[in-house]
Every structure is written in C-alpha cells, then in structure tokens.
Amino acid sequence: MGVAGCGKTVMGEALAEALGAVFIEGDRLHPPKNVARMARGEPLTDALREGWLDASVGEGHKPVAACSALKRSYRNRLLSFCPGIVFLYLKIDRETARRRVSGRKGHFMPASLVDSQFATLEEPEPDEPAVTADGARSVAAILKQALSSSPSS
C-alpha cells in the first residue's frame, strides 16, 4: 500500500513470489471510467473507490495485492473481507513519488495526481496490521523486512 510511485507493483510481485502467492495488480481492477478520470488528472472519490476495493479481494487463494489503500476506511473495508490481511506500507516522500510517476511510460496516472495522493493518505496507525518500510530502499531490503516483521513494525 502507499501513494502512486511507491513501488507497490514491484514489491507485490517480489512478495508474491517469495510467499508462493498469487499477485493481483490493483490498477487492473479499476473500471474504465475510473482509469479515464485519473488519466484526465482527476482524483478518485471515496464512492468511486468502493467497487474497486470490493474487486481487489481474491477468492480461494493466497493473494498479494498492490493497492493504494490510502485511508484507514479503505483498509478497514479490505479487512472486513480478509481479516488476516497485513498491509506493507511503502513510505516515500512527495518528490520521490513525483519523480517516479513522471518517469513511467504508458501508465494512466499523471504526476499531477501525486499531491492528491498525499492529501488523501492516512498513514497506518499502530493498532492496524501494517508493516512500514522505506519505499526508497532496495526491493531485496524491503522484502527481507516484510518477511521478518510483524504488523505495526
């Protein structure tokens, strides 16, 4: 979980491989109207995220999903479907996010939405099942931390 450009896809793929899990790329679950909206530089509302959050829950398999889960209410909704879920929060600064998103080729999310991601972000609280990692570190370092940490560390 985290803002655009924090490394959710790369880390999700690495974590899924390490755990022998199925990887779900959350961006592919957005309906076309949400993708078009973001491509125009318009942030999503809570109401527009509801169906996406429901679709991101895997059925009958051990999933690792890349999704922003920016607000506690979004994480709570995901927890209602998957009570054992653990969030890996990839924390990065605004400039790193902007640089990474600007450097993407063929992605619908423009760098102009980075500020709205940070405005929406509610970092996980200590009582949430989350591991916080520095998203600027290497994939190997984050993976090691994720696999050896317990939530809220």
N, C-alpha and C positions, 0 to 999 in steps of 0.2 A: 504494500500500500504506500501511497505517497503522491506528491504532486507530479504533473507531467514532467518527464525527463529525468526522474529519479533513478530509473533503472529497473522498473518493475518487470518488464518482459525478460530482459537478460537474466535477472536474478530468479524469476519464476521458472524459467526453463532450466537453469542450473539446479535449483532446489528440487524441482520435479524429478529430474534425472537422478539426483542423489538419493531421493526417497523412493524411487520406483513408482512415482505417481503420474497421473495424467495432468498435463499442463493445459490450462484454459486461458486464452488471451482475451481479457475482458473487453478490449477495444472492438473485437469482432462481434460482441453481443449487442452493441448499440444498434437500435433500429436506424434505418436510413435517414429519417427526419432528424435524429439527434446528431448524426455524423454531418449532415448538411448544415445544421445550425452551428456546430463548432467550427466547421470549415469557413463559415461566414464571420467567424470571430465572436460568436455569441455564446456565453457560458450556459451550461445546463442549469435548470432549476431543480429543486428537490422533487417536484412532481414528475419531471422528465426522467429522473434517475430511477424511479420506483420499479418500472418494468425491467430495466437493466439489472438492478440488484437482484430481483427475483430470478432472472435468467442465468445469473452467474453461479448459481448453486448446482453442483454436479449431482447426478443421480447414480447411486450404487457403485461409485468408485472413489478412490482416494484422490482428490483433486488438489492441485496447487493452482491458484488463480491470480492473475495480475489484474488488480483493480485499484482505483484511487482510494476508495473508502475514506474520503476526506473528513467526513463528520462522524461524530460518535453515533448519531442516529442511524447512519448508513451501516456502521459496524454492528450496531445492535440488531438491525434488520437481518444482516448476514448471520449473526449469532443465533437468531431465532430459528433459522433453517439448519444451521450446523453448530450445535452447542459446543463442540470440541475444537472449533476453529482457533487458530493462532495467527495473528497478524504480524508480518515482518514490515515494520515502518522504515522505509529508506529515506532518511532525513538528509535533505540538501538545502543549500541556500538559493535564494532567488536568482542570483546571477548565473550560477551553475545550471539551474533549470532553464533559464532563458537561452543560454549558450547551447545546451544540448538540444532543446526543442528547435531552435533556429537551424541547427545542423542536420536535422532529419530530412530525408528525401522521401517524398511520396506519402507522408502522413497527413491526416486531415487536421490535426491540432496545430493552429498557428501559435507562434511565440507570443502574440498579443494576448493570449488567454492565460499566460503564466501568472500574471498578477491576480486574476480572478481565482486561480487555484490556491494561491497563498491566502487570499481573503476568505476562502471557504474552509481552509484547513483548520481542523481541531486536532492537535496532536493527541495521541493516545495518553490517557491518564493511567496512573499506577494500578488502578483496580481493573484495567482492561487486559485481556490476554494478548499482549503485544510485546515484541522484541524490537527495540530501536537500534538501528545500525546507521553508521555514517555512510550515506549513499555515494560518497566520493571515493571510498576505499575500493580496492580490487574486488572482483567477483569472488575470488578464492577466499579472501579475508572475510567478506560478508557471509559467505556460505559457511565457513568454519564457525563464525559467531552464531549464526542462525541455528546450526545443528547442535551446538553445545550450550545454548542459552535456554532459560525458561522464560515464560512470559513475564513482562514488566521489567526486563533487564535491558 
